[in-house]
Amino acid sequence: MATSSTPSSAPLDIVIFGGVGDLSVRKLLPALYMAHLHNNLPEETRIHALGRQSWDRAAFLHFIQEKVRGFIGEKAYTDEAWATFVRRLTYVRVDATEAASFLDLKAEMQPGSDRVYYLATAPSLFVGICANLQAAGLIDERARVVLEKPLGHDLASARQINNDVAQYFEEHQVFRIDHYLGKETVQNLMVLRFGNSIFEPLWRSPQIKSIQITVAESVGVGSRAGFYDGTGAMRDMVQNHLLQLLCIVAMEPPVSLDPDAVRDEKLKVLRSLRPMTVADVAKDTVRGQYTAGASGGEAAVGYLQEENIPEDSSTETFVALKAHINNWRWANVPIFLRTGKRMAARQSEIVIEFAELPFTIFNDSAHKSVNRLLIRLQPEEHIQLQMMAKEPGSGMKLRPVKLDLDLQTAFTGRRAEAYERLLIDVIKGRLTHFMRRDELEAAWAWVEPIIDGWQQLGEKPKAYTAGSWGPAASSALMAREGSSWVEES
């Protein structure tokens, strides 16, 4: 498959293992529809959804119409675009564990095509899928494979997955997807940092007092209960999404936008994270588990009352922790990470809190002078710079005000969703926003001692009410550093 600078003229086959599963229905097929609608797919593109159901084409198209159609916005849907999109689709009955069924897939592939294999399955199936693709003659130097998380349960299993896939695909053919890296605001964070001269002199200790990164969800575990109880918030969110956001916030300027130049700098951040001892884990981390409460104006059951959750489960649905990066730029700057389910709001944001004034000439004690840069990722996307200003009237009463860049009004064009953007990157061979093998393993190397520390301490997660901002201990964690979580609705 050609690089983005040398577009391929070959046909394209996109193969989705787990093609009728939840991820494919909610995210992948709607994203590919949008790419089709906006002419971002090569003309000769076919999309093969794989599953174990014995469906003919009519049954498959009925399923697609019933399930996928609802995840496409009304403004984007047209009968004509949908009709031309479904002509690209095929359904192939493939059992990932049966090599013979891969010959049916081979029969559907276009001659001489570029191939993208999306593995939206359990990681335990990855090596078998790759082996059967190879045996069927479906892997060549132009093929690419997309690996959906979770990529491992710990460092050893992550390395095993990497080793297994590396038997069949070179590293430049492997796209480890983290949909947070496809968000427009996350990608814009690099431009904010490296495309503007005003922030770089301030983007360091001691000008920055603290950093906080929050990824809060208002939903519970829902249909993912069986998976989630064996995973928890640390593995599900911190090890990938939050650490990737931290890398972009804290990395040094890369020498170029070359994928390896960017990922080299992210890797340095991960390797510079101060390892946590058991004592550090006890002092600087908080685990929580939601109890019954209210969410979105409706009653919500506690985690232990969710379907398919053991009544004695000690799985965390909330994590807050304080981290440190051992380098000159970030020495003595505490970094607070927080994520949880059944929180007060669905909210993902990065807050850069700048240092306080060494001395103030103003006597107004009602508001402490606080300068913050707030980067909101969801539900809306905007960037705010909080400054102090004088209130109108006599005297010198201060009030915080915000300079607000609303990205949705600043740029009126269409904003592609994360999966659409990342799938286009895969097709065009852009690796920048995908994790490299050593990044994944470095993240696990830092996270694993924290999980082990929790097991050694043997403490149950702290209870927090559904619809709140988590256990009180997470606020105390911040208060010890003279900070507080920014919780704006």
N, C-alpha and C positions, 0 to 999 in steps of 0.2 A: 504494500500500500504506500502510495506516495506521501511525502510530507506536505504540510500546508502550503509551502512555497512552490511545490510542483504538483498541482492537482492531478489525481489519477483519472484516466479516461475509462478505466475498467468498470464493469458493473459492481454493485455493492450488495452483499448479503449480510443482513443483521440477524443474528440467531439469539433468541432469548430462551435460555434454560430456566424453567419456572415461568413459562410464557403466559400461563393463565392463572398465576398466583397473585397474591395481594399487591406486591410491589409493581408487577407488570401492569395490572389493571389500574392502579391508582396513579402511577407515576410514569412508567416507561412508555406505554403505548400512547397515553395522552401527550407526552413530550414529543414523541415521534410524529404524532398527528400535527402538532404545532409546527414542527420543523418542516413537515410536508407542506402545510398550508402556506408557509412563508418561503417556499422554494429553497430550503436549506439542505435538502437531501439530493444526492446525485440522481439524475433522471432514471437510470436503470438500478433502482434500489428495491430490494425485496426484503420483507421482514418476516422471519419464520418464528412463530410462537410454538414452543415445544411443551408437551405435557403427556401425561399417561392416560388421559381419557380417550376412549375409542370413539372419536367424533368424526363425522364427515364434515365437509366444508359448510354445509347449511347449519349444522349444529354449532360449529365454531363461530360463524358470523352472527348467529342469534345470541350467543354468549357475549360476544364483543359489543353488540348493539345494546344489550341489557346492562352490562357491567361497566364498560369503558366510557360509553357516551356520557354518563352522568358526571364524569371528571373533566369534561371539556366545557369551558365557559360558553354561555349562550352567545356572546358576541363573536366568539371564534368559530362557532359551528355553522357550517352551511351544508346543505344536502349534496351539493356538487363536490365540495372538498372531501366530504366523508366518503362519497362513492368512489372517488379516485384513490383515496387513501386505502380503503379496504381492498382495492384491487392489488395493492402491494403485499397484502397479508396472506400468509399460508399457515396452516396448522399441520404439525407433524407429530404423530404419536411416537415419542422416544422415551424409553426407560433409561435413565442415566447409568444404570448398573448393567445394562444389556448391550454388549458391543454390536450385536447383529442389527439392533434397531437404528444404529447410526448410519447404516447403509441407506435406510429410507430418507434420512436427512440429506445424505450426499446426493441422492437422486433429485432432490428439490433445488440444489444449488445451481447457480448460473455458471456456465463455463468461464474459467479464467477470472473469476470475481475476486475482489477484495473482500475480506471476511472479518466481521466483528462478532465475537462470542461474548454474550453478557451472561454471567453466572449468577443469576438471582436465586440461588439455592443455598442449602446448608453447606458450610465449608467442608464437611465430611465427604461431600460428593465431588469436590473440585478435582482431586487427583484422578478419580475414575472417569470423569467427563473428559479431562485432558488426554488420558490414555486412550479412551475410545475414539476421540477425535483423531488422534495420531494414527491409530490402527486403521481408521477408515480413509486415511490420506487427506484429511481436511485441515491440516496445519502446514503452512509454509511460511516463508520469511515475511510475507505481507499480511499475515493474520494477526489479529489483536484480541486480547482477552480482557474483559472487565470483571473485576472481583468486587462483589458486594460485601459489606461488613455484615456480621462481625468477623474480622480476620484474626481468629484465635481467641482462646480463653485466658491465655497467659503467654509469657515469652516463649516457652518451649513449643507450644502449639502454633504460635505465629511463625516461628522459624520453620516448623514442619510444613505448614501451608506454603510458605515461600519456597522451600526446597522442592516440594512436590510439583508446584507449578513450573519451577525453573527447569525441570526435566524436559519440558515441552515448549516453553516460550522463553525467549531472551528477555532481559529486564526492560528493554525499550519497547517490548510488545505488551507489557503488563500495565494495566490501568486500575489502580486501587482507588475506588471511588469514595469520596466523602462529600455528600451533597452540599454541606456548608461551604465548601470551597467553590461551589458554583453560584453562590448568591452574589448578586450585583454589588451589594455594599461591602462584602468581604473582599472582592476583587478591587473595589474602589479604595479600600484601605491602603493598598500598595501605592496607589496614585496619590492619596492624601499624604502619605509619608515621603515618598520618593519623587513626587512630581511637583512639590511645593518647597520653597526655601524657608518658609517661616517656622516650620515645626522642628526641623532637624536640630538646631541648637538647643532646643528645650526637651528633646526626646531622650532623656537620660536622667540619671541621678546626678545631683540632688534636686534638679528642677521639677522632677516628678515625685510626688509623695507616695502614691500607690496606684495600682492598676486593679480593676475588678472586671471580671468577665462572667456574665450570667446568661444561662440558657434555661429559661423556665417554661414549663409546659402546664397548661391548665387541665389537660386530660389525665385520666388514670391509665392503667396498663391495658385495659380493654381486651381485645382479641389476642394480644401478644403475651398474655399472662404466663403461658407455659414456657415460652422462650425467656421472658424477662426474669422470672424467678431464679433461673439458673445463671443470670447475667448481672443484674443490678446496675445502678446508675453509674458507678465508676467505670465498668467495662463498656456500657452502652453509650455513654456520653463523654466522660472526661478523657478517656484514653485516646479518643479520636477527635470529636468536634472541638472540645474546649482547648485541647493542646494544640490543635492546628490553628485556631484563632490566636492563641498565645504566640505561636511561632511568627505569625505575620506581624503582630504588634511589636515583638521584641527583636526580630532579626536585624542584622546589619544590612546596609544597602548591598544588593548583589551587583556584580560587575555588568550584568546585562539581564534581559528577560529570558535568556536561554534556560530551559527547564532545569538543567542540572545546576546552573549558577544560583537559581532561586532556591532549589531544594538543598543545596549545600549549606546555605545560610540558615535555613529552617532546622537542618540537622544539628548545627552548632548550638542553637537554642536548646534543643532537647537534651543534648549531651552536657549542657551547662546547668541544667536544673539540679539544685542541691538535693542529693539523696536524703530520704527521710529514715531516721531510726525509729524504733518502736516508741521511744519517748517523744519524738517529734510527732508521730502519728497520734498519740494520745493528746498532745497539746494543740496541734495545728490542723486537725481534721474533725469534721462533724458528719456523722451518718444519721439519716433520718428515715422514717417510714410513715406514710400518711395514715391517719385515722379518719373516721367518719366526719363529714362536715358538709359544706355546700360549695358547689362549683358552678359558675355561670347561672346563679339564681336557682339551682336545683340541688336537691339532696344528693350527696355522694357517699358511697360506702367506703369503709377503710380498706387498706390493701389486703389485710388478712381475710376480709369478707368477699374479695373479688373471686370470681369463678376460676377454678383450677389453681388456686394459691393455697399451699398447706397452712393450716391454722397456727403452726409454730414457726413460720418462715422468718428468718432474720435478714432477708435480702433488703438492701437499702434502696429507697426510691428517691433519696435526696443525698447530695454530697456538697459540703462546703469545705474548702481547705485554703491554707496559706502556703504559697510556694515562694522560692527565691531562686534567682538566676545568678550563678557565680561568675560574673564577668564585670569589667570596669563600667560598662554602660549602666548596668542595673544593680550594682552593689547597694545593699541596704534598702532596696525598694520592695516592699511586700506586694505580692501578686495574689489576689483572692479569686478563686474559681468557685462557681456555684451552679448547680443544676438540680432540678427536681421535677417530679410529677405532682399533679393536683396542687399546683401553686396558685397564687392569687390571680395571675394573669399569664397569658402566653406572651412571653417577652424575651428577646435575645438582644443583648447589648454589651458594648465595651465602654468602660468609663475610665478615662485618664484623669486622675486628680493631681493637679499641680501643687507645688509646695506653697505653703502659706507665706504671707509677707513677713520679713524679719522684724518689721516695726511698722506700726500704723499711726497716722496722724489724726485718724477719725475716732471720735468717741462713741459712735453708734455701736453698741454691743448687741443689738438685736440680731444682726446678721454677721457671722464671721466671714471674712473675705475668702471666698472659695472660687477658684477657677477650675472648671472641668471641661473636658472634651468628651461628649457623649456620642457614641456611634451606635445607632439603633439598627438592628438587622431585621427584626420582625416584632410586631405584625406589619408596621410601616417601615420604610427605609428613610432615615434622615440622619444628619450630622448636626449637632448643636455645640456651640462654644458658649459656656456660661461665664459671664463677666459681672463685675459690680458696677452699678451706676447710681447716680444721685436721683432720689425721688423728687418730682416737681414740688416747689414750695420753698419756704424759707428754711434755713438750717441745712445741715449736711447729713441727712438721713439716707443710708445706703440700701439698695435692694438689688438682688441678683437678677440679671436679664440674660436673654439667650439670643445669640446670633444663630439663626436656624436655616440650614440648607436642606430643603425638602427635595430629595432626588427625584421624586415622582412628578413634581411640578417643574423642576429645573430642566428635566429632560422629558419631553412630551411623547417621544417615540415609544414603541412597544418594548416592554421589559420581559425578556424570556425568563421562564422559571429555571431553577438550578439544574434540574435533570436534563432539560432541553439543551441548555448551554454546554453541559458537560458531555452529553452524547455527541454534539457537534464537534467538540474538542477531540473526542475519540476518533471520529470519522476523519478529521483533519490531522490527526497525529500530534496534537498539542498536549504534552505531558505536564506542563507547569502546574496545573491545579489537581494533580493526582499524587498520592503518596509513593515515594520510592521505598524500596525494601528496607533500607537502613533506617529511614524515618520511622516506619512502623515498629521496627524492633527496638529502637531507642525509646519510643513512647512506652512500650511495654516494660522495658527495663526500669523506667522510673515509676510506673504505676504499680508494678507487681509487689515491691516491698511494702507499699501502703496497704494493699489487700492482705498480704501476709501479716502485717502489723495488727490489723483489725482482728484477724483470726487468733493471734497470740493474746490480744487483750481480752477477747471473749465477751465484749460488751454488745448488748442488743442495740439496734438503731433507736435513736430518740424519736418519740412520737411527735407529730405535728398535725394540726387539723387541716383537712382538705379545704382548700380555698385560702390558706394563709401563705406567708412567705417562708415557711420552713421552721425548724426548731429554734427556740430562743438562743441556743448555744451558738448558732451561726452569727447572730448579731453580736454576741459577746466576743467572738473571734475577731470581728472587725474592731470592736470598741477598744480592745487591748492595744491597737495600733492608732487609736484616736481617729478612726474612720467609721463610716456607716454605709450600709448598702444603699444604693440609689434605687428607689422603688417608685418610679413615676408611672402612672397609668396613661 
